[in-house]
Amino acid sequence: MDSVLQNDSVGQFKKRVFSGVQPSGGLTLGNYLGAIKRFVQMQDDDYETIYCVVDLHAITVWQNPKVLRQNTRELAAFFIASGLDPSKSTLFTQSAVPEHAQLGWVFNCVARMGWMQRMTQFKDKAGKNAQNASLGLFGYPALMAADILAYHATHVPVGDDQKQHLELTRDIAIKFNHDYEVNFFPVTEPVIGGPAARVMSLRDGTKKMSKSDPSDLSRINMTDDADMIANKIRKAKTDQHALPSEPEGLEGRAEAQNLVSIYAALADESIESVLRDVGGRQFSDFKPMLVERATEVLSPISNKMNLIMKDIPELDKILDNGASKAKSIAEPILQKTFDIIGMR
């Protein structure tokens, strides 16, 4: 237990990354560039990396059980096909580690109602019919805090839409430490960045790429083949102006910004570097470059996902092994939490 809980010699928590993704189906390029690609990169940095399919969060709205089970496995296959190495990173499903829910209840008692009521995602998802929303949808940021702090995670890669929830996680950690006069939970730092941290619609550069958009042309699905990817990029909305040579020239040009950002992320280049190469070109020249890059990167992922999904027992074995590793970290942290708050 001590090896899991103790701080290092400079009084800091061990560098550990945690992040989770909901198995909501309809995986898109936005999921890859906005989350999974960064997860893969971080496993080769100076972090211990823990990644989770957050199926408990998924049931804050009703799910068809068969579809949820399929989506959970498909998301895990997507993680692995994208380059996540189970020998380097811990990959598991949230419901397989009960410490998440147990610590989530403790944090329900730490978090304040006013904090929860300020969460804009609840307002967006519940809409005008908030009284009929599930209690889980209202309170799930406390469970998200438990997901993170059950591993004493010091860093969390998040998109812009999750920054508020990470702030809540920080508030919960600070309040717990203050209330019990301990320095037990780390104040987790967000990891936000990359040229395409937020991928926008191919039909409207002011809107986030989403599986719920009625137009399939608005997104690149991770199951799309090379021809479909090429067709969607060719039909992507642009403007009549040539590409600029510097990032400042993309201001006010949402579609141009989006396509250049996607290319930069797929090519592992900065936007500045891309624009140095393509500045002055028309989109008729740039789109074929983007098609080539997108198919080169995405087609192997799609093909590998299909292969992984053909061997469900092996996939389930990887997830079970990940759950055992995750539990070995979370269990002593939960038990120490119980000790701190006075439980036997």
N, C-alpha and C positions, 0 to 999 in steps of 0.2 A: 504493500500500500504506500509506504513512504516514497518509493521511487516514482510513483505516479504523481503524488501530491506536492513533493518538495519543490521549492524554487531553486534556480541556479545560484552560483556564487555571487552574482551581481544583483541579486534580489529581484530578478525578473522571472516571469513564467516562461516555461519552455515554449519555443516558437511552434505553434500548432495551428493549422488551418482547418476550419470546418465549413462546409456549405452543403445545402440540400436543394433538391429540385423536386417539384411535385410531379407525380405521374399522371398528368392530365391528358396525355395523348397529343397527336398532331405535332410532332417535333419539327421545328423549322430551323432555318439558318440562324435566326435570332437566338435560339437556344444554344447553338453551337458557338457562335462568335461572342455572344453576351455572357456565357457561363462556362460551358464544358471545355472550350479551348484553353481558357485561363486555368481551369482546374488541372488540366494535363500539364501545362507549363509549370505550375507551382509545385508539382510533385518532384521536379528536378531541381528545385531551389532548396534553400536551407530551411525547410519546414518539414514537420510531420503532417501529412495530409489525410484528412478524414472526410469522406463524401457519402452522402446519404440520399436514398430515394424516400422522400417524406410522405409516405402513404397515409399517415395519421392526419396530416394537413389536408390531404385530398378529400377526406370524408367530411370536411366542414360544410360541403354541399353534397347532396345525394349522389352516389356512384353505383352504377351497375356492377355487381361483384365480379362477374366474368371479365368485363371490360377493364376494371381496375386491376385485376390480376395480370391481364395481358399488358396493360400500359406500364405496370411496374417492371415487368421483365423486359419490355421493349426499351424502357429508359435505361435500365442497367446495361443492356446490350449496347446502347448508344454510348454510354460512358466508356465501355471497354473498346468498342470499335473506333472511338475518337482518339484512343491512345492511353486511356487510363490503365495503369498496370497494377493489378491486384497485389503484386509482390512489393510495390512501392507505396501504394495508397490503400487505405481501408475503405471498402465499398460494401454497403449493406442497406437493408430496408429498416426504416425507423421503427415500425411496429415489432421488429424482432428484438429490440433492445428496450425492455420495459422501463428502464431508468429514465428515458425521455419523459414519459407520461408522469412518472412519480415526481421527478424534479419540477415538471410543469405545474403540478398542483402546489408545490411549495411556492413557486413564483406567482401563481394566482393569488397567493396570500401576501406577497410582497408588493406586487404591482398595485397601483391605485386606479380606481374607476375613471378618474379624470384623464389619466394617461391613455387608457384604452379608447376613451371617447374621442380623443384627438387623432386617432389613426385614420388617415384618409382612405386607405385601402378598404377598410370596413364600410365606410360611407359609399365608396364607389361600387363595391360588390353587392351591398345590401340594397342600395338605391332608396327609393321612396317607401319600400315595403320592409323597413328594418325590423319591425316588430315580429315578422315571420322568419327572419334570419335565424340560423342556429346559434346557440350559445357558443359553440365551438368557433364559428366564424368571428364572433366578437372577441373571444379570448385567446385566439390562436397565437397572437404575438408573444404571450407568456410561454407557450409551448416552444415557439421559435427560440426564445431566450434559453430555454432548457436544452434544446438541441445543441446550442453553441456552448453553453457553460458546463454541460455535463462532461465536456472534454477539456475544460479550461482552455478553450480555443482563444488564441491571442489575435488572430487575423481571420477575417471573413471576406471573401470576394463577393461583392454584391452589385446589383444594378441600381440605377437611380430610383427605381420604384420600391426598393427595399431599404433604402437608407434610413427612413423613419423608424422601421422596425429594429434596425440595429441600434439606433439611438435609444430605443426602449430597453434593449438588452443591456446597454451600458448603464442606464438608469437603475435597472433592477440589480445589477452587480454592485453598483455604488451604494444603493440603499441597504442591500443585504449586508455588505461589509460594514457599513456604518451602524446599522441596528444591532449587530452582534459583535461589534468591536473586533473585527478580524480583517485580514487581508487575504481572503480566501479565493474570491472569484476575480479573474482578470477583467479589466475594462477593455473590451475587445475593440480592435482597430479595423475599420473598413478598408478593403482593397478595391479601389475603383479606378478604372483606366482602360487603356487600349483604344485603338482607333475606331473600333465598332462596338463599344460597350453597350450601345443601344442601337439596334438595327431597326431601320424604319421600313415602311411599306414600299414596295416597288411601284405602286400606283399613286401614292400620296406620301411624299417625304416628310410631312408634318405628323404622321401617325405611326405608331409603333407597329412593326411587323407582327401579325397575330394570326393564329390558327382560326380564330372566330370571324375574321373578315370574310364576307360573303364571296369575294372574288379570289379564286385560287391563284390568279395572276399577281396578286399582291404579295405573295410569299414564295420562298423556295422551301419546299418540304424536304426533310432529310431522306425521304423515300423516293424523291423524284429521280428519274434517270437522266442521263446526259442530255438527251434531246429535249426533255421538259425543262431542264435548267436553262439550256440555251434559248429556248423559245421565250421563257419568262424574262430573261435579261434583255433580249432583243426588243421586247414589248414594254420594258420598264419606262416609266415616264421620265423625261428629261426636259431641258430647255434648248433654245436655239443658239446659245452662246458657246464659244469654245471654252475648253477647260483652262482655268487660270494656272499660273506658274507658282503661286503662293497661297497658303491656306486662307488668307484674308479675302481672296477673290471668291471664296465659296460662300461668304456671308450673304444671307438672303436667297440662297439657291439650295433649297432643301433637298431636292432630288439629286443634284450634282454632288452635294455633300455626302448623301447616303451612299451613292454608287462608288465614289472615291474611297470612302471609309471602309466599305465592304472589301474592295480590292486590296486596300492596305492591310486589313486584318488577315485576309486569306494569304497574302504574300509575305506576312511578317515584316512589313515595312512601315515606316511612319508616313503620315499623310504628306508631310513636307517632301520626303524622298520620292513618293509617287508623282507629285505634281511637278517636281523638277524634270521627270522623264516625259510626262504627258502634257505638260502645259502648252497651250496653243492648239492642241488637237481637238477635233470635233468628236461628238459621241459616236458617230459612225465608225470612227477608228478605235475609240476606247472600249466600246461594248464587246467587240470580238476578243479583246485582251481579257476582259472580265469573264467572258464565257469560258475561255481556255483555263484561266486560273481556277474558277469555281468548279468546273468539272474535274480538273486535276486533283483538287483537294477533297471534294465531296463524294465523288463516285466510289472511291475505295472504302469510305466510311459506310455508305449505304450497302455495298456488297458484303462487307464484314458483318454488319448488323444482321443481314439475312442469314449468314452462316451460323452466327452465334445463336440465333433464335431457332435453329434446327436442332440444337442440342440443349434442351431445357434442363435436363438433370445436371449437366456440367455448369450451366449458368446458376442454377439454384445452389450448387455446391460452393461456388465462388461467393455468393451472397451469404450463405450460412457461415463460411469461414470468416468473412468480414464482420458478421454480427458477433462472433465469438471474440474477435480482436477488439471490436468497439466496446463490448460489455466489460472486457478486462480493464479498460480505462475508466468507463463511466461508473461502474459499480463502486469502487472505493471512493470516488468523488461524491457520489450520492450518500454513501454511508457516513462520510465525514460531514456532509451537510446535515444529516439527521443528528449527528453527535453535537454539532454546533448549536442547533436549535432546541436541543434538549430531549430528543427521542431516544429510546432504548435501542 
